[in-house]
Amino acid sequence: MRRTPALLFLAAATLVGLIHSTARAEDPAPIKVNINVGGPGQRAISIGLPYPKGGAPQAQDFWAVVKRDLELTGYFTVLDPNASLEPADAGVEPGQFDFSSWTPSGAVVLAKTVTATAGSNLDTQVWIYDVNGATKLDAKSFSAGATSTRALAHRVANAILFAVTGKKGFFDTRFAFSGKFGDNKEIYLCDADGYGRRSITKNGSINLSPRWSPAGSSIVYTGYAAGNPDLYVADLAKGQIRRVASKAGINTGGAFGPGGSILALTQTVGSDSEIFSIDAATGREIARLTSSPGIDVSPSFSPDGSQIAFVSERSGGPQIYVMNSNGTGAHRVSFQGSNNTSPSWSPKGDRIAFVGREGHFDVFTVKPDGSNMTRVTQGTGDNEDPSFSPEGDYIAFSSTRSGASHIWIASSPDGSFQTQITSGGGGYSNPNWSPHLSW
């Protein structure tokens, strides 16, 4: 077992810089109103987001993060802050401003914020209104360390999204991915908006296919640090990495079961590859789950742990199959194309995302019984490695459509809304979406 300095900040993050959020004590429960909300990208809601009051030096950076977050959801069009007729001395609370100042701009929703430094903290209030109904939807207060501006803005964006749509935001999540920003592929994390990239491994080798534990405290990945494709688990809180599977041959495609105590993975059996389950803490083999001619790889647990989606060549080329978690009852669920791989189960349990090749690699979804296959991407470079958001409303994937490989997200299940998350240098592959995190 070895300690990795790059991980230690995660342990510290549980002790400092945490964000406290409360609804204001004098506020009643949020009011439910009838705002016409479609899915991401279907009917964008015009939202007024004036620059924060309060004069905190971080205010402009804070505002820019909230704006981009709202646009990344696909639910909002953020209006120019100067589009309203509101005077500069207008306040943020009910009775301190006139809704009619925002009506000509076309604003349907209004989100007003206050940012102020308080000692070593940055305090923020957000007030969310239905403009046409002249009604307050919600109001919340947040506080964080003065260096946690981006994290604070993410919490505010989540609060706005929930108040307007009833949907839980994803800006308290992160992506784990395999990145090549030098000579080797290492495991990295980045925030849900693509910023804050930091390395989890730094071993100068090849590291692939990270997968989060259900609690978001660990990541399993395949690494070649010892010269063989072995399975490793990075404990993010303790800053430790341990090798959990190192049989001769391959030890790849690790996936945590729902409780986090079991891992499914692919290992070599003779000249074949089969799926096994092992103890996530000790690496002890629990069961062999497949025994068929041809490869069996890439396990993905259903949300309740009762089933596993995987890739098998038992019918010829690679196809998506589903079996019970004890290895029984395997049945094929993909029937179009001859090269279908990388299954990822939705947290809703209703669909499986996978990659199929029809010229380019593209993302598809299908129901666990093999019905209602839906194409998510088409004609836009290679699109691979799908992974669902915690609520299953979005699918993250890597795409080369803008040149180098970057992380994109699409609305689930049909991909009607798609947007690029990461930018700058390429090298983003195997993205895996975390659960909601408190750090």
Residue pairs with C-beta under 8 A, 6 or more apart in sequence:
1 240
1 241
1 242
2 240
2 241
3 239
3 240
4 200
4 201
4 202
4 234
4 239
4 240
4 241
5 239
6 198
6 199
6 200
6 201
6 202
7 200
7 234
7 235
7 236
7 238
7 239
7 240
7 241
8 239
9 198
10 236
10 237
10 239
10 439
11 236
11 237
11 238
11 239
13 439
14 237
14 438
14 439
16 145
17 144
17 145
17 147
17 148
17 151
18 144
18 438
18 439
19 142
19 143
19 144
19 148
19 151
19 152
19 155
20 142
20 143
20 144
21 140
21 141
21 142
21 143
21 155
21 159
22 140
22 141
23 30
23 138
23 139
23 140
23 141
24 125
24 139
24 140
24 141
27 138
27 139
30 137
30 138
30 163
31 135
31 136
31 137
31 138
33 130
33 133
33 135
33 137
35 45
35 108
35 109
35 130
35 164
36 43
37 43
37 45
37 75
37 164
37 165
37 166
39 74
39 411
39 416
39 417
40 73
40 74
40 75
40 393
40 394
40 411
40 416
40 417
41 74
41 411
41 416
41 417
41 418
42 416
42 417
44 74
44 75
44 76
44 77
45 75
45 76
45 77
45 108
45 109
45 164
46 76
46 77
46 79
46 105
46 106
46 107
46 108
46 109
47 70
47 76
47 77
47 78
47 79
47 107
47 108
47 109
47 110
47 111
47 160
47 164
48 79
48 81
48 83
48 84
48 102
48 105
48 107
48 109
48 110
48 111
48 131
49 63
49 66
49 67
49 70
49 78
49 79
49 81
49 111
49 113
50 81
50 84
50 86
50 112
50 113
51 59
51 60
51 63
51 81
52 59
52 62
52 63
52 113
52 114
52 115
52 124
53 91
53 92
53 112
53 113
53 114
53 115
54 114
54 115
54 116
55 115
55 116
56 62
56 115
56 116
56 117
56 122
57 117
58 115
58 122
58 146
58 149
59 115
61 149
61 150
61 153
62 113
62 115
62 122
62 124
62 149
62 152
62 153
62 156
63 81
63 113
63 153
65 149
65 150
65 153
65 154
65 157
65 193
66 111
66 113
66 153
66 156
66 157
66 160
67 78
68 193
69 153
69 154
69 157
69 169
69 171
69 193
70 76
70 78
70 157
70 160
70 161
71 77
71 78
71 419
72 193
72 409
72 419
72 421
73 157
73 161
73 167
73 169
73 170
74 411
74 417
74 419
75 161
75 164
75 165
75 167
76 109
79 105
79 106
79 107
80 105
83 105
83 107
84 101
84 102
84 104
84 105
84 107
85 100
85 101
85 102
85 104
86 97
86 98
86 101
86 102
87 101
90 96
90 97
90 98
90 101
91 97
92 112
92 113
92 114
92 125
92 127
93 127
93 139
94 127
94 136
97 112
99 110
99 129
99 131
99 134
102 110
102 131
103 131
103 132
107 131
108 130
108 131
108 132
109 128
109 129
109 130
109 131
109 137
109 160
109 164
110 128
110 129
110 131
111 126
111 127
111 128
111 129
111 156
111 160
112 126
112 127
112 129
113 124
113 125
113 126
113 127
113 156
114 123
114 124
114 125
115 122
115 123
115 124
116 122
116 123
116 124
117 123
117 146
118 143
120 145
120 146
121 143
121 144
121 145
121 146
122 143
122 144
122 145
122 146
122 148
122 149
122 152
123 141
123 142
123 143
124 141
124 142
124 143
124 144
124 152
124 156
125 139
125 140
125 141
125 142
126 139
126 140
126 142
126 156
126 159
126 160
127 136
127 138
127 139
128 136
128 137
128 138
128 139
128 159
128 160
128 163
128 164
129 135
129 136
129 137
130 136
130 137
137 163
137 164
138 159
138 162
138 163
140 156
140 159
142 152
142 155
142 156
144 151
144 152
150 191
150 193
150 195
150 196
154 169
154 171
154 172
154 191
154 192
154 193
155 171
155 172
157 169
157 171
158 168
158 169
158 170
158 171
158 172
159 169
161 167
161 168
161 169
162 168
162 169
167 391
167 393
168 390
168 391
168 436
170 192
170 389
170 390
170 391
170 394
170 433
171 191
171 192
171 193
172 192
172 436
172 437
172 438
173 192
173 389
173 390
173 433
173 434
173 435
173 436
173 437
174 189
174 190
174 191
174 192
174 196
174 434
174 437
175 189
175 190
175 191
175 192
175 396
175 407
175 421
175 431
175 432
175 433
175 434
176 187
176 188
176 189
176 200
176 210
176 211
176 212
176 219
176 221
176 431
176 432
176 434
177 187
177 188
177 189
177 190
177 210
177 398
177 407
177 428
177 429
177 430
177 431
177 432
178 185
178 186
178 187
178 188
178 207
178 208
178 209
178 210
178 221
178 429
178 430
179 185
179 186
179 187
179 188
179 197
179 427
179 428
179 429
180 186
180 427
180 429
181 425
181 427
183 204
184 203
184 204
184 205
184 206
184 207
185 206
185 207
185 208
185 427
185 429
186 199
186 200
186 201
186 202
186 203
186 207
187 199
187 200
187 201
187 207
187 210
187 219
187 221
187 223
187 234
188 197
188 198
188 199
188 200
189 196
189 197
189 198
189 200
190 196
190 197
190 198
190 407
190 422
192 421
193 421
194 407
194 421
194 422
194 423
200 210
200 219
200 234
200 236
201 207
201 221
201 223
201 225
201 234
201 241
203 223
203 225
205 223
205 224
205 225
206 223
206 224
207 221
207 222
207 223
207 224
207 225
208 221
208 222
208 223
208 252
208 430
209 221
209 222
209 252
209 253
209 254
209 430
210 219
210 220
210 221
210 430
210 432
211 219
211 220
211 221
211 254
211 255
211 256
211 432
212 218
212 219
212 256
212 432
212 433
212 434
212 435
213 219
213 220
213 256
213 260
213 280
214 256
214 258
214 259
214 260
214 435
215 260
215 435
216 236
216 434
216 435
216 436
216 437
217 235
217 236
217 237
218 233
218 234
218 235
218 236
218 256
218 260
219 233
219 234
219 236
219 432
220 231
220 232
220 233
220 234
220 244
220 254
220 255
220 256
220 263
220 280
221 231
221 232
221 234
221 254
222 229
222 230
222 231
222 232
222 251
222 252
222 253
222 254
223 229
223 230
223 231
223 232
224 230
225 232
226 243
226 246
228 246
228 248
228 249
228 251
229 250
229 251
229 252
230 243
230 245
230 246
230 251
231 243
231 244
231 245
231 246
231 251
231 252
231 254
231 263
231 265
231 283
232 241
232 242
232 243
232 244
233 241
233 242
233 244
233 254
233 280
234 240
234 241
235 241
235 242
243 283
244 254
244 263
244 278
244 280
244 281
244 282
244 283
245 251
245 254
245 263
245 265
245 267
245 278
245 283
246 283
247 267
247 268
248 268
249 267
249 268
249 273
250 266
250 267
250 268
250 273
251 265
251 266
251 267
252 265
252 266
252 297
253 264
253 265
253 266
253 297
253 298
253 299
254 263
254 264
254 265
255 263
255 264
255 265
255 299
255 300
255 301
256 262
256 263
256 280
256 301
257 263
257 264
257 277
257 280
257 301
257 305
257 325
258 301
258 303
258 304
258 305
259 305
260 280
261 279
261 280
261 281
262 277
262 278
262 279
262 280
262 286
263 277
263 278
263 279
263 280
264 275
264 276
264 277
264 289
264 299
264 301
264 308
265 275
265 276
265 278
265 299
266 273
266 274
266 275
266 276
266 295
266 296
266 297
266 298
266 299
267 273
267 274
267 276
269 288
272 293
272 294
272 295
273 295
273 296
273 297
274 288
274 289
274 290
274 291
274 292
274 296
275 288
275 289
275 290
275 296
275 297
275 299
275 308
275 310
275 327
276 285
276 286
276 287
276 288
276 289
277 285
277 286
277 287
277 289
277 325
278 284
278 285
278 286
279 286
287 326
287 327
288 327
289 299
289 308
289 323
289 325
289 326
289 327
290 296
290 310
290 312
290 323
290 327
290 330
291 327
292 312
292 314
292 330
293 313
293 314
294 312
294 313
294 314
295 311
295 312
295 313
295 318
296 310
296 311
296 312
296 313
296 314
297 310
297 311
297 312
298 310
298 311
298 341
298 342
298 343
299 308
299 309
299 310
300 308
300 309
300 310
300 343
300 344
300 345
300 352
301 307
301 308
301 325
301 345
302 308
302 309
302 325
302 345
302 349
302 368
303 345
303 346
303 347
303 348
303 349
304 349
305 325
306 324
306 325
307 322
307 323
307 324
307 325
307 368
308 322
308 323
308 324
308 325
309 320
309 321
309 322
309 333
309 343
309 344
309 345
309 352
309 354
309 368
310 320
310 321
310 322
310 323
310 343
311 318
311 319
311 320
311 321
311 340
311 341
311 342
311 343
312 318
312 319
312 321
312 330
313 319
314 321
315 332
316 338
317 338
317 339
317 340
318 338
318 339
318 340
318 341
319 332
319 334
319 335
319 340
320 332
320 333
320 334
320 340
320 341
320 343
320 352
320 354
320 366
321 330
321 331
321 332
321 333
322 330
322 331
322 333
322 352
322 368
323 329
323 330
323 331
331 370
332 370
333 352
333 366
333 367
333 368
333 369
333 370
334 340
334 354
334 356
334 364
334 366
334 370
334 373
335 370
335 373
336 356
336 373
337 356
337 357
337 358
338 357
339 356
339 357
340 354
340 355
340 356
340 357
340 364
341 354
341 355
341 356
342 354
342 355
342 384
342 385
342 386
343 352
343 353
343 354
344 352
344 353
344 354
344 386
344 387
344 388
344 395
345 351
345 352
345 388
346 352
346 353
346 365
346 388
346 392
346 412
347 388
347 389
347 390
347 391
347 392
348 391
348 392
349 368
350 367
350 368
350 392
351 365
351 366
351 367
351 368
351 392
351 412
351 413
352 365
352 366
352 367
352 368
353 363
353 364
353 365
353 376
353 386
353 387
353 388
353 395
353 412
354 363
354 364
354 365
354 366
354 386
355 361
355 362
355 363
355 364
355 383
355 384
355 385
355 386
356 362
356 364
360 379
360 380
360 381
360 382
360 383
361 382
361 383
361 384
362 375
362 376
362 377
362 378
362 383
363 375
363 376
363 377
363 383
363 384
363 386
363 395
363 397
363 410
363 415
364 373
364 374
364 375
364 376
365 373
365 374
365 376
365 395
365 412
365 413
366 372
366 373
366 374
374 413
374 414
375 414
375 415
376 383
376 386
376 395
376 397
376 410
376 412
376 413
376 414
376 415
377 383
377 397
377 399
377 410
377 415
377 418
380 399
380 401
381 399
381 400
381 401
381 402
382 399
382 400
383 397
383 398
383 399
383 400
383 401
383 408
384 397
384 398
384 399
384 429
385 397
385 398
385 429
385 430
385 431
385 432
386 395
386 396
386 397
387 395
387 396
387 397
387 431
387 432
387 433
388 394
388 395
388 396
388 412
388 433
389 395
389 396
389 409
389 412
389 433
390 433
390 434
390 435
390 436
392 412
393 411
393 412
394 409
394 410
394 411
394 412
395 409
395 410
395 411
395 412
395 415
396 407
396 408
396 409
396 421
396 431
396 432
396 433
397 407
397 408
397 409
397 410
397 431
398 405
398 406
398 407
398 408
398 428
398 429
398 430
398 431
399 405
399 406
399 407
399 408
399 420
400 406
401 408
402 420
403 426
404 425
404 426
404 427
405 426
405 427
405 428
405 429
406 420
406 421
406 422
406 423
406 426
406 428
407 420
407 421
407 422
407 428
407 431
408 418
408 419
408 420
408 421
409 418
409 419
409 421
410 417
410 418
411 417
411 418
422 428
